[in-house]
Amino acid sequence: MRSIQSRLGIGFTVSLIAVFALQWLVVSVTMRNASEAGMITHIEHDIDNLLAGLSFDAAGRLQLAPDRVEKYYLPPFSGNYFRVVSGDQLLRSRSLWDQDLPGVALAAGQQESRHLAGPRSQSLLLYARAFELRGRPVVISIAKDLAPVEQEIRRFRNRYALVSAAALALLLALQAWLVRQGLRPLRTTRAELERLERGEIDSLDENVPAELRPLVKELNTRLLAMKQRLARSRQALGNLAHAMKTPLTLLMHQAADERLHGAPELSRGMTAQIQAMKQLVDRELKRARLSGAALPGACFDIAAELPALIETLRSLYRDKELEITSRLPPAAVLPADREDMLELLGNLLDNACKWARSRVRVEVDIAASGITLRVHDDGPGCPPQDLVQLAQRGARLDESAPGHGLGLAIAMDIAASYDGILRFGRSEILGGFLVTAELPSRESVSATP
Amino acid sequence: MRLLVVEDDGELRDTLRQALTRAGFAVDTADNGEDAEHLGDTEPYDAVVLDLGLPRRPGLEVLKHWRARGNAAPVVILTARDTWQEKVDGFKAGADDYLAKPFHLEELVARVNAIIRRRHGETRGALRTGELQLDEERQTVTHRGETVALTGTEFRLLRYFMLHPGKILSKSELTAHVYDFDSDRDSNVIEVYIRRLREKLGAELIETRRGQGYVFGAKR
């Protein structure tokens, strides 16, 4: 689909060109007709002049008084010719030299005009008129070269075309400007959509032209509905977790009851099953609760939240005296859900704190292509042969031993819900384990087919 | 040591009360946020076990209100949701520790003991003052290499003394921290228990300040 701007532009250009062409044509034809009419008036004047100089001598020969002949009839092929016929007598202007004009048969009082080719390939306008002079018929034909007139018309047409082209260009520029002005609200809305995508705002401004308002309102309604649905389902899942966790806690306490001390295997078996249930519930609830990249308008201010998270980890690992450092870009607001990002960072940092000897480092990089989170520790790390298995464990966690890599598996789920991945390796900085979470930006995700 | 346990599930509340009483605490309970907040404002608790999902007022809000009013009692939060967002928000609101359901009772007791000790500057290991070493698990005290058994009230009283060495403690303060809300709180009974502690551990251990109260370990 072509843009509205180019569609309007093409339509306007075509119609403008048609109008200007038609106008040019009409003006040219009118101009030519007016010029020829003027020429004929001039010829008629000459004819009257010649007629006044005509007479018959006593022998009945046709005479023309030389002082009645304009000077421009004298030079050969001057472009001004006349021819006077009376019976078998013929008078020609000197300018005709050895040529002649075609004869015209006219009754007295009649007249005729036509175009014809003259000597030296001149284009002539011929006008003839018949009279009766002292009882004898006389036909006077005068032909004049059209070249000067045509040259004048051509010059006028060129000038006219030039002015028209300039006017056309001016109008097109004006139209382009008007269309751009007219479409400005669309651009504003598009910019707002981009900000929405980046999570800087959570709804679109509804103060837009009437044509656009239904669209914007509809979009806002959808956004709100989606947000509410997500909030509701999170609430419901939270309630479910709450409802299940308390009975599980009680079961766990009953499994450890003194009355079961005589049957330690029973107690151990129950505890193991309760643990397995807890993990399944935890994992499935967390997976279901992930909002992922689906919701625009989400926004996570990592610069504000990370210190609180690090403080929380320090409190949880206060016996270890860990040194947790971080490196953040100055403007670190991620277009992602707060709960998702806290869960991702929390699990990665928790894993690092668990294994670290004394130091943990988190690094955040934000680029146009996406977000990269790196969590380093100075713990024992992971041998290369186990890294592959670790990367697959998320999918097979349900069967694996409880308590191992659950946090990493959840982190993998979160990364996957943002179309991202987790990479595992060895930290160059601290010498221990390194987890890299790569979350592509929405633009780069939608750009890849 | 007096605790407040806030949990809306009746059965779990009872299990927690029993376990913590067995562990040597005087335990009050509340089953909703409003009552919990009121109790926390009026009674001098040494620690609080606070469930986050409470009827009438969310646990996090209760905690924020306490902290805003300068109530610094150490708090362990209990939660079913177990998300990092909740942990971060909990610690931001002023929690001292965090326990996700389901949990073992031993774990809870250990956490409660830990936050109380931490509040009094003891970071690790058994509570120890001079020649005394308190074993919180078995509720006994080792005095000059000799292990002495203690009753529940004696244990609570001694622990409170050991956490506040060299400070004048009035009878009413001791009563408030040794008994729960429902107990018959006759402050004269405290004298009986102090006499018993003196009998077991030596008369010079707790000094009487007439008209003021008692001072533990002032001689050292």
Interface residues (C-beta under 8 A of the other chain):
Chain A: G238 A241 H242 A243 M244 K245 T246 L248 T249 L250 L251 M252 H253 A256 I274 K278 D282 K286 R289 E305 A308 L309 E311 T312 S315 L316 R318 D319 R338 E339 L342 E343 L345 G346 N347 D350
Chain B: D9 E11 L12 T15 A19 G53 A80 R81 D82 T83 W84 Q85 K87 V88 G90 F91 K92 D96 D97 Y98 A100 K101 P102 F103 H104 L105 E106 R118 R124
